[in-house]
């Protein structure tokens, strides 16, 4: 049986259109912020709900180095972390692609694709389906806030590649 190819162009990543999947981590006037260090630093406060405590989990800070893949890109897998959130914060000046689907059983018809700027991080809520990090343009580093500890915290679903991400119309 041949699957119908569905081409998807990423939409702009905003806090509003990403809220069902997690948090957008960025400097914004709508974020709680205040001056610290005698007024020399502006602190943008509480930008993401880091949720790693289930089953005595602990917070891990990691750096993931991602190699860009060729586009158009067939989506061949999605993963989720049922015991904790996972945040990706770019450490360079390149945009990247975010692929997500709602919590629960994976519904491929509900997959959304976003284009994130280099000044935007994402924090996937616990159980949110997502693709691994999709760097664009060059090898890119991401600071990753993740959960460590006991328990199986990664479910992977293999897909047939019929959903294809294209970067231009």
C-alpha atoms as a printed R data frame, in Angstrom:
    type eleno elety resid chain resno      x      y      z
1   ATOM     1    CA   UNK     A     1  0.000  0.000  0.000
2   ATOM     2    CA   UNK     A     2  1.450  3.376 -1.018
3   ATOM     3    CA   UNK     A     3  0.930  6.313  1.318
4   ATOM     4    CA   UNK     A     4 -0.047  9.700 -0.036
5   ATOM     5    CA   UNK     A     5  2.803 12.205  0.246
6   ATOM     6    CA   UNK     A     6  1.803 15.283  2.258
7   ATOM     7    CA   UNK     A     7  4.127 18.301  1.917
8   ATOM     8    CA   UNK     A     8  4.255 20.649  4.891
9   ATOM     9    CA   UNK     A     9  5.855 24.092  5.015
10  ATOM    10    CA   UNK     A    10  6.830 25.211  8.539
11  ATOM    11    CA   UNK     A    11  4.865 28.032 10.126
12  ATOM    12    CA   UNK     A    12  6.384 30.784 12.246
13  ATOM    13    CA   UNK     A    13  7.027 29.750 15.850
14  ATOM    14    CA   UNK     A    14  5.124 31.907 18.352
15  ATOM    15    CA   UNK     A    15  4.196 31.386 22.002
16  ATOM    16    CA   UNK     A    16  0.506 31.302 21.025
17  ATOM    17    CA   UNK     A    17  0.698 28.709 18.243
18  ATOM    18    CA   UNK     A    18  3.110 26.485 20.216
19  ATOM    19    CA   UNK     A    19  1.319 26.604 23.607
20  ATOM    20    CA   UNK     A    20 -0.352 23.194 23.208
21  ATOM    21    CA   UNK     A    21  3.073 21.550 22.854
22  ATOM    22    CA   UNK     A    22  5.264 23.510 25.256
23  ATOM    23    CA   UNK     A    23  6.928 26.855 25.855
24  ATOM    24    CA   UNK     A    24  8.807 29.193 23.529
25  ATOM    25    CA   UNK     A    25 11.941 30.386 25.318
26  ATOM    26    CA   UNK     A    26 12.818 33.903 24.192
27  ATOM    27    CA   UNK     A    27 13.163 37.520 25.236
28  ATOM    28    CA   UNK     A    28  9.723 39.094 24.983
29  ATOM    29    CA   UNK     A    29  8.000 42.103 26.488
30  ATOM    30    CA   UNK     A    30  5.144 39.779 27.489
31  ATOM    31    CA   UNK     A    31  7.536 37.682 29.617
32  ATOM    32    CA   UNK     A    32  8.002 38.521 33.276
33  ATOM    33    CA   UNK     A    33 11.172 40.610 33.414
34  ATOM    34    CA   UNK     A    34 12.977 42.944 35.779
35  ATOM    35    CA   UNK     A    35 16.331 44.645 36.265
36  ATOM    36    CA   UNK     A    36 19.049 43.006 38.386
37  ATOM    37    CA   UNK     A    37 22.763 43.615 39.032
38  ATOM    38    CA   UNK     A    38 22.321 47.323 39.811
39  ATOM    39    CA   UNK     A    39 20.298 47.794 36.624
40  ATOM    40    CA   UNK     A    40 23.003 46.437 34.287
41  ATOM    41    CA   UNK     A    41 21.118 43.229 33.466
42  ATOM    42    CA   UNK     A    42 17.516 42.550 32.519
43  ATOM    43    CA   UNK     A    43 16.316 39.176 33.799
44  ATOM    44    CA   UNK     A    44 13.629 37.458 31.723
45  ATOM    45    CA   UNK     A    45 12.176 35.185 34.352
46  ATOM    46    CA   UNK     A    46 10.449 31.794 34.448
47  ATOM    47    CA   UNK     A    47 10.377 31.254 30.667
48  ATOM    48    CA   UNK     A    48  9.601 27.530 30.689
49  ATOM    49    CA   UNK     A    49  8.002 24.900 32.888
50  ATOM    50    CA   UNK     A    50 10.892 22.484 33.450
51  ATOM    51    CA   UNK     A    51  9.191 19.300 34.658
52  ATOM    52    CA   UNK     A    52 11.636 16.511 35.539
53  ATOM    53    CA   UNK     A    53 10.764 15.429 39.108
54  ATOM    54    CA   UNK     A    54  8.647 12.349 38.292
55  ATOM    55    CA   UNK     A    55 10.144  9.108 39.692
56  ATOM    56    CA   UNK     A    56 12.904 11.069 41.485
57  ATOM    57    CA   UNK     A    57 14.213 12.555 38.241
58  ATOM    58    CA   UNK     A    58 16.934 15.185 38.208
59  ATOM    59    CA   UNK     A    59 17.729 18.071 35.892
60  ATOM    60    CA   UNK     A    60 20.460 17.483 33.309
61  ATOM    61    CA   UNK     A    61 22.196 20.163 31.210
62  ATOM    62    CA   UNK     A    62 23.543 18.819 27.926
63  ATOM    63    CA   UNK     A    63 24.814 20.117 24.615
64  ATOM    64    CA   UNK     A    64 23.498 18.395 21.495
65  ATOM    65    CA   UNK     A    65 25.430 19.010 18.265
66  ATOM    66    CA   UNK     A    66 23.025 18.614 15.327
67  ATOM    67    CA   UNK     A    67 23.992 18.092 11.694
68  ATOM    68    CA   UNK     A    68 21.587 19.570  9.122
69  ATOM    69    CA   UNK     A    69 19.619 17.096  7.035
70  ATOM    70    CA   UNK     A    70 18.599 17.571  3.392
71  ATOM    71    CA   UNK     A    71 15.198 19.102  2.634
72  ATOM    72    CA   UNK     A    72 12.592 18.174  1.513
73  ATOM    73    CA   UNK     A    73 12.721 15.912  4.557
74  ATOM    74    CA   UNK     A    74 10.439 12.899  5.050
75  ATOM    75    CA   UNK     A    75  9.402 12.524  8.700
76  ATOM    76    CA   UNK     A    76 10.372  8.964  9.615
77  ATOM    77    CA   UNK     A    77 10.155  9.084 13.417
78  ATOM    78    CA   UNK     A    78  8.718 10.926 16.387
79  ATOM    79    CA   UNK     A    79  9.635 10.577 20.044
80  ATOM    80    CA   UNK     A    80  8.238 11.640 23.406
81  ATOM    81    CA   UNK     A    81  9.476 11.786 26.978
82  ATOM    82    CA   UNK     A    82  6.708 10.602 29.324
83  ATOM    83    CA   UNK     A    83  8.581 11.389 32.558
84  ATOM    84    CA   UNK     A    84  9.866 14.906 31.900
85  ATOM    85    CA   UNK     A    85  9.971 17.999 29.769
86  ATOM    86    CA   UNK     A    86 12.841 18.644 27.352
87  ATOM    87    CA   UNK     A    87 14.130 22.085 26.334
88  ATOM    88    CA   UNK     A    88 16.310 23.007 23.347
89  ATOM    89    CA   UNK     A    89 18.044 26.403 23.326
90  ATOM    90    CA   UNK     A    90 20.150 27.214 20.250
91  ATOM    91    CA   UNK     A    91 23.692 28.365 20.966
92  ATOM    92    CA   UNK     A    92 24.393 29.818 17.520
93  ATOM    93    CA   UNK     A    93 22.894 32.069 14.878
94  ATOM    94    CA   UNK     A    94 20.941 29.618 12.729
95  ATOM    95    CA   UNK     A    95 17.226 28.874 12.524
96  ATOM    96    CA   UNK     A    96 15.979 25.337 13.027
97  ATOM    97    CA   UNK     A    97 12.843 23.294 12.389
98  ATOM    98    CA   UNK     A    98 10.521 22.055 15.149
99  ATOM    99    CA   UNK     A    99  8.154 19.135 14.492
100 ATOM   100    CA   UNK     A   100  5.567 18.293 17.174
101 ATOM   101    CA   UNK     A   101  2.332 16.434 17.847
102 ATOM   102    CA   UNK     A   102  0.024 16.476 20.882
103 ATOM   103    CA   UNK     A   103  0.390 14.239 23.947
104 ATOM   104    CA   UNK     A   104 -1.367 10.865 23.992
105 ATOM   105    CA   UNK     A   105 -1.334  8.281 21.224
106 ATOM   106    CA   UNK     A   106  0.601  9.625 18.227
107 ATOM   107    CA   UNK     A   107 -1.791 11.194 15.710
108 ATOM   108    CA   UNK     A   108  0.204 11.842 12.544
109 ATOM   109    CA   UNK     A   109 -2.627 14.005 11.174
110 ATOM   110    CA   UNK     A   110 -2.023 16.399 14.102
111 ATOM   111    CA   UNK     A   111  1.706 16.926 13.425
112 ATOM   112    CA   UNK     A   112  2.669 20.612 13.272
113 ATOM   113    CA   UNK     A   113  5.900 22.041 11.855
114 ATOM   114    CA   UNK     A   114  7.440 25.348 12.963
115 ATOM   115    CA   UNK     A   115 10.410 27.412 11.865
116 ATOM   116    CA   UNK     A   116 12.276 28.652 14.945
117 ATOM   117    CA   UNK     A   117 14.622 31.616 14.884
118 ATOM   118    CA   UNK     A   118 18.077 31.399 16.428
119 ATOM   119    CA   UNK     A   119 16.866 33.531 19.370
120 ATOM   120    CA   UNK     A   120 14.026 31.125 20.246
121 ATOM   121    CA   UNK     A   121 14.303 27.973 22.291
122 ATOM   122    CA   UNK     A   122 11.541 25.432 22.838
123 ATOM   123    CA   UNK     A   123 10.536 23.449 25.902
124 ATOM   124    CA   UNK     A   124  8.463 20.376 25.051
125 ATOM   125    CA   UNK     A   125  5.919 19.554 27.750
126 ATOM   126    CA   UNK     A   126  6.111 16.095 29.267
127 ATOM   127    CA   UNK     A   127  4.651 13.557 26.801
128 ATOM   128    CA   UNK     A   128  4.640 15.881 23.754
129 ATOM   129    CA   UNK     A   129  5.651 14.065 20.571
130 ATOM   130    CA   UNK     A   130  8.537 15.672 18.697
131 ATOM   131    CA   UNK     A   131 11.144 14.989 16.052
132 ATOM   132    CA   UNK     A   132 14.801 15.132 17.004
133 ATOM   133    CA   UNK     A   133 16.459 18.516 16.568
134 ATOM   134    CA   UNK     A   134 16.530 19.677 12.936
135 ATOM   135    CA   UNK     A   135 19.368 22.147 12.435
136 ATOM   136    CA   UNK     A   136 19.378 24.287  9.301
137 ATOM   137    CA   UNK     A   137 22.300 25.705  7.316
138 ATOM   138    CA   UNK     A   138 25.219 24.473  9.472
139 ATOM   139    CA   UNK     A   139 26.102 22.087 12.268
140 ATOM   140    CA   UNK     A   140 24.477 23.696 15.311
141 ATOM   141    CA   UNK     A   141 24.816 23.316 19.065
142 ATOM   142    CA   UNK     A   142 21.812 23.343 21.388
143 ATOM   143    CA   UNK     A   143 21.807 23.601 25.163
144 ATOM   144    CA   UNK     A   144 19.364 20.892 26.260
145 ATOM   145    CA   UNK     A   145 17.632 20.817 29.638
146 ATOM   146    CA   UNK     A   146 16.502 17.249 30.123
147 ATOM   147    CA   UNK     A   147 15.560 14.658 32.750
148 ATOM   148    CA   UNK     A   148 17.945 12.116 34.199
149 ATOM   149    CA   UNK     A   149 17.147  9.291 36.579
150 ATOM   150    CA   UNK     A   150 15.331  5.976 36.770
151 ATOM   151    CA   UNK     A   151 12.533  4.993 34.438
152 ATOM   152    CA   UNK     A   152 12.057  4.660 30.691
153 ATOM   153    CA   UNK     A   153 11.782  8.253 29.465
154 ATOM   154    CA   UNK     A   154 11.866  7.895 25.675
155 ATOM   155    CA   UNK     A   155  9.194  6.391 23.442
156 ATOM   156    CA   UNK     A   156  9.955  6.273 19.710
157 ATOM   157    CA   UNK     A   157  7.454  5.729 16.887
158 ATOM   158    CA   UNK     A   158  8.724  4.905 13.383
159 ATOM   159    CA   UNK     A   159  6.769  6.568 10.548
160 ATOM   160    CA   UNK     A   160  6.470  5.815  6.834
161 ATOM   161    CA   UNK     A   161  7.903  9.143  5.617
162 ATOM   162    CA   UNK     A   162  4.708 10.192  3.842
163 ATOM   163    CA   UNK     A   163  4.756 13.534  5.675
164 ATOM   164    CA   UNK     A   164  7.477 15.588  3.956
165 ATOM   165    CA   UNK     A   165  8.759 18.943  5.233
166 ATOM   166    CA   UNK     A   166  9.597 21.464  2.522
167 ATOM   167    CA   UNK     A   167 11.167 24.822  3.279
168 ATOM   168    CA   UNK     A   168  9.754 26.799  0.336
169 ATOM   169    CA   UNK     A   169  6.534 26.844 -1.675
